[in-house]
Amino acid sequence: MLIRLIYASRARNLGPMDVKDILESSRRNNAAAGVTGALCISNGIFLQCLEGDRMVVNTLYHRILKDSRHQDPAILDFQDIACRDFGTWNMGLVSAVEDNRALFLKYASGPQFDPYQMRPETLRAFFAELIGNTRWLS
Ligand SMILES: Cc1cc2nc3c(=O)[nH]c(=O)nc-3n(C[C@H](O)[C@H](O)[C@H](O)COP(=O)(O)O)c2cc1C
């Protein structure tokens, strides 16, 4: 069964190579596991969307939880989906670089992007807009 899980966590002791390392592992492992999605980093907060088989995504999420590069994880949305939104992305990366700042703030209730405060519906709209309208990092 196909599901989408969205969670947030706070970056912790991130070194300059950590995001690159996370992305490389993600792309390799997620391709092999049939997982797609996107990882956003803004305001010191990770926001990740994972799509794939329910049990596969559960197992991956529990592995990610053990990673010392983040803390305070919270599942913000979990739903079954008819199809993937990030079908071609084993893990896209987005940060609030200048070009994307307005997009991040469009969905923020306060002056800072804070996914912990966002409703599931708002998170879904944010990711849907990200797909078509963002500057992706590689
Ligand atoms: C915020 C965050 C998101 C991550 N997302 C993924 C992911 O989608 N897929 C993945 O395999 N690893 C992800 N990781 C990395 C894992 O925690 C772990 O380091 C990695 O899966 C180890 O795989 P490797 O031994 O093949 O490098 C993430 C880590 C963090 C901190």
The ligand as an SDF file (V2000), in Angstrom:
LIG
                    3D

 31 33  0  0  0  0  0  0  0  0999 V2000
   16.8910   14.5030    8.2330 C   0  0  0  0  0  0  0  0  0  0  0  0
   17.4490   13.2090    7.7120 C   0  0  0  0  0  0  0  0  0  0  0  0
   16.8360   12.5890    6.6260 C   0  0  0  0  0  0  0  0  0  0  0  0
   17.3160   11.3790    6.1260 C   0  0  0  0  0  0  0  0  0  0  0  0
   16.6720   10.7860    5.0850 N   0  0  0  0  0  0  0  0  0  0  0  0
   17.1000    9.5960    4.6360 C   0  0  0  0  0  0  0  0  0  0  0  0
   16.4100    8.9300    3.5810 C   0  0  0  0  0  0  0  0  0  0  0  0
   15.4090    9.4010    3.0270 O   0  0  0  0  0  0  0  0  0  0  0  0
   16.9060    7.7220    3.1690 N   0  0  0  0  0  0  0  0  0  0  0  0
   18.0180    7.1550    3.7310 C   0  0  0  0  0  0  0  0  0  0  0  0
   18.4070    6.0660    3.3150 O   0  0  0  0  0  0  0  0  0  0  0  0
   18.6940    7.7770    4.7110 N   0  0  0  0  0  0  0  0  0  0  0  0
   18.2640    8.9800    5.1820 C   0  0  0  0  0  0  0  0  0  0  0  0
   18.9530    9.6040    6.1820 N   0  0  0  0  0  0  0  0  0  0  0  0
   20.2320    9.0350    6.6370 C   0  0  0  0  0  0  0  0  0  0  0  0
   20.0520    7.8700    7.5860 C   0  0  0  0  0  0  0  0  0  0  0  0
   19.8000    8.3360    8.8840 O   0  0  0  0  0  0  0  0  0  0  0  0
   21.3040    6.9890    7.5950 C   0  0  0  0  0  0  0  0  0  0  0  0
   22.4390    7.7700    7.8820 O   0  0  0  0  0  0  0  0  0  0  0  0
   21.5280    6.3140    6.2450 C   0  0  0  0  0  0  0  0  0  0  0  0
   20.3460    5.7220    5.7810 O   0  0  0  0  0  0  0  0  0  0  0  0
   22.6410    5.2800    6.3510 C   0  0  0  0  0  0  0  0  0  0  0  0
   22.7410    4.6350    5.1190 O   0  0  0  0  0  0  0  0  0  0  0  0
   24.1370    4.1790    4.4980 P   0  0  0  0  0  0  0  0  0  0  0  0
   24.7880    3.3630    5.5770 O   0  0  0  0  0  0  0  0  0  0  0  0
   23.7610    3.4090    3.2850 O   0  0  0  0  0  0  0  0  0  0  0  0
   24.9080    5.4510    4.1760 O   0  0  0  0  0  0  0  0  0  0  0  0
   18.4740   10.8100    6.7050 C   0  0  0  0  0  0  0  0  0  0  0  0
   19.0950   11.4290    7.7950 C   0  0  0  0  0  0  0  0  0  0  0  0
   18.5980   12.6280    8.2910 C   0  0  0  0  0  0  0  0  0  0  0  0
   19.2740   13.2980    9.4510 C   0  0  0  0  0  0  0  0  0  0  0  0
  1  2  1  0
  2  3  1  0
  2 30  2  0
  3  4  2  0
  4  5  1  0
  4 28  1  0
  5  6  2  0
  6  7  1  0
  6 13  1  0
  7  8  2  0
  7  9  1  0
  9 10  1  0
 10 11  2  0
 10 12  1  0
 12 13  2  0
 13 14  1  0
 14 15  1  0
 14 28  1  0
 15 16  1  0
 16 17  1  0
 16 18  1  0
 18 19  1  0
 18 20  1  0
 20 21  1  0
 20 22  1  0
 22 23  1  0
 23 24  1  0
 24 25  2  0
 24 26  1  0
 24 27  1  0
 28 29  2  0
 29 30  1  0
 30 31  1  0
M  END
$$$$
